[in-house]
């Protein structure tokens, strides 16, 4: 029986430098490190993506949706890259082995190639296999001249088709235009996103968190979806507008072409608008927002996501304001504000209970 073609985002995460690592090194130690690093990357990609197959030192994943959110796509790939770099650091600090493999592991890096197109999922020998011209293209793009032309070690190469489907503005994100030519494919226009630079920025960012000690209130809910999926419901303006009681729409104004620190939201409801500014952003772990209800109060809240029993425990901590006026105002509006959070969680539980688990 022929299967219907699907449309979606195709991505490959490839560990650079692994082939060279195998030369004149202890194979067992190199393989142990590879399994650890690949597992780290795949765990971060799951949610938006499904694992198609492991291909040696690479992971081939796909998202079977016609349009993927650009901010979510880049957040997912960056989150996987950051986890990879942290794991490299942890392996280096933890090992006392002086074999060639363990010494050279810190020299590894990670690149992604992404494309948007059509494919067929076929059942072959008991496993699902993706086939089609676009599947071939994303694999061909692994062999490219990005390193030679830019000197980058960690990067994302996004095809024009992927950029268009994700609604990404290359100029706003300062992506570098790139061209590759293949005999069987012709010229492919693509864009390069510098992951090394994002990693340095990630390490320098000031973290803004709310502890139980400084919290005015704490609200929790358990959801039956993984943190990566819960993150979408809690951060995508369209999803949020559906689950927050009384909100008609959320107008998002990104600071640098994508959702993250500095993004401002206008939550429009019947009696006015709540203004938000994102202060801290760590997909898919937590985000911190300063909210202003004009004429009433300004407060900071942190939403934390933690894996729990195959799903996600979401914890919102509202910080007690330092100023006397805002503190008194929050005390006064608390009996109205906290039930709104609870009602949002009730809707979110109902919404996520209808979502089928994503196959690995």
KANORSUL-V941126 format. One record per run of one state. SS is the DSSP state (2 for helix, 1 for strand, 0 for the rest). FROM is the first residue (numbers start at 1). TO is the last residue. If there is no record, write none. Layout:
ss=<SS SS>
from=<FROM FROM>
to=<TO TO>
This chain:
ss=<0 1 0 2 0 2 1 0 1 0 1 0 2 0 2 0 1 0 1 0 2 0 2 0 1 2 0 1 0 1 2 0 1 0 2 0 2 0 1 0 1 0 1 0 1 0 1 0 1 0 2 0>
from=<1 6 17 18 23 27 46 47 49 55 58 64 70 95 100 108 109 125 127 132 133 141 146 151 155 160 167 176 183 186 195 205 215 224 227 236 237 244 247 254 264 270 272 283 286 294 297 309 311 320 324 354>
to=<5 16 17 22 26 45 46 48 54 57 63 69 94 99 107 108 124 126 131 132 140 145 150 154 159 166 175 182 185 194 204 214 223 226 235 236 243 246 253 263 269 271 282 285 293 296 308 310 319 323 353 360>
